[in-house]
């Protein structure tokens, strides 16, 4: 019985050494044993002391599809991601496709559009607050027309301003 226990102990020690060596090799090669997404930041737009940009994530557990997050940074603070609704420990809102950013210099406003769960949403950022415009857009053409209208100032004036949705304007810390 003692020989059997010694054999198991030797096997456990060899398995532990193998796992440690595999982790060290993965780390030395610039990777990890556990998947993490690759993150790429898009063009940053500055308005009223804030920076806004799309952040693309590829890989990790969801390796088959790139995802975008709307990011915001106030000067001197860490970057934060746009949350879909307020409160709770939920994940930031992720988009399958994006358009924008478009900036209106006269008002320090920035507009973004993103495809979320099959619906195009128009997001407007002003003075650190990100709000969702009322309704959804039908397709990519409607998105481009809306962003062009926003750039010329027609959308904001004709719509009477973006609808303020407190739940949609929540921002959460990025990891």
N, C-alpha and C positions, 0 to 999 in steps of 0.2 A: 504494500500500500504506500509506503514511503517513496518508492521509486516512481509511482504514478503521480503523486503530488509534486515531486521534483520536476517531472516532465511537464505538467501543467504550468508550474511556476516559470519554467524556462520558456514555454510557448507564450505566456502572457508578457514576459519581459521582451521577447523578440517582437511581438506585435506592437507593443508600446514604442519600442525603438523605431520600428518601421513607420508608424504614424508620425512621430516627431521628425524623422528624417524627410518624409514626404512633405510635411508642412514647411520645413526649412527650405527644401528645394523649390516649392511653389513660391514662397516668399522671396527667395533669391532671384527667381526668374521674373519677378514683378507681378505675380498673381496671388491667388489665394485658393484654398481648398473649397471655399464657399463662394458661390457666384455673387458678384456685385455689379451693378449697372455701370456702364461707361457714361460719363456725363459731359455734355458739350453745351457751353453757353453761347447763345446767339447775340446778335447786335444789341447793344445797350442804348436806350434812349433816356436822356436826362430831362426832367421837367420839375420845376419848383423844389429843387434840392433832393429829389428822389431819382433813382435809376430803375427802369423797368426792362425786362427782357424775357425771351423764351429760353427755357432750359430743356434740351433734349436728353432723354435717357434711353439707352439701348443695352440690353443684356440683363444679367441678374436672373431672377426667377421667371421673368416675363421676357425671354430672349427673342421671341419671334416677331415682336412688334415694337417700333419706336414709340415713345410717349413723350409728350411735352408738358411742362409745368410753367405757369406764369410766375415769374419771380420779381421781387421788389427789394430794393435796398435804400434805406435812408442813410445819409452821410454819417459815418461813425458808428453804424449799427450793423449787425449781421444780416445776411440775405434771408428773406422769408418767402414762402410759397403761398399762392392764392388758395384758400380753402373753399369748398363748395357750400358749406353751411357752418353756422356758428357753434361753438362749444364742442365738448367731447374730445376724444383722442383719435379722431379720424385722420385719414391720409389726405394730402393735398389733392386738389382736383387735377386730373390728368386728361389731356386732350389727344385725340388720334391724329388730327391735322390742325394746322394753324395758319393764320394770315396776320399781317401787320408786323411790327407796330407802325402806327401812323400818328404823327404829332401835329397838333395845331399850336403854333408858336404864340399866337396872340392870347391864348387862354391857358397855356401850360397844361394842356390835356393830351393824353395819349390813348389811342384806341387799339384794341386787339380783337381778333375773332378766333374762336377755337371750336372744333368739332368734338362734342362730348356726348357719348352714347347716342350717336346718330342725329344730334341736333346742333346746328351752328348757333353759338352764343356770341353776342357782341359785348365786350367788356371795356369799360371806360375808366381810366385812372386819372384822378385829379387831386392834387395836394395830399398824396399818400393814401387816398381812399380808392379802392377798386370797386366799382358798382357794375351790375349787370343791366344792360339796356332791356326794356320790356320786350317780351316775345322772343321768338327765334327766327333765324333766317332760313330760307328754303334750300338754297344750294350755294355752290362756290361763286357763281356769278352774282347772286344777291349779296354775298359777303364783300366781294370786290367793289360793287356799286355802293354799298353802305360805307366802306372805308374811304372811298373816293369822296362821297358826300360829307363824311366827317372831316376830311382834310380841307375841303372848301368851306366848311362851316354850315352847310345846309342841313345836315342830319340833326345836329344839336339844336338848331333854331326851330326846325319843323316839328321835331319830336317833343319839344318843350323840356328838353334836358333828360338825362338818364334817370330811370326809376331807382331810387335808393332802396336797396334790399339789405338790411343790416346783416342778415345771415350770409349773404353772398359776398359781403365785403370783409369777411374775417380773413386774417392772414395768420399763418402758423410758421414757426421756425423750421428752416430747412435742415436736413441732416447732412 
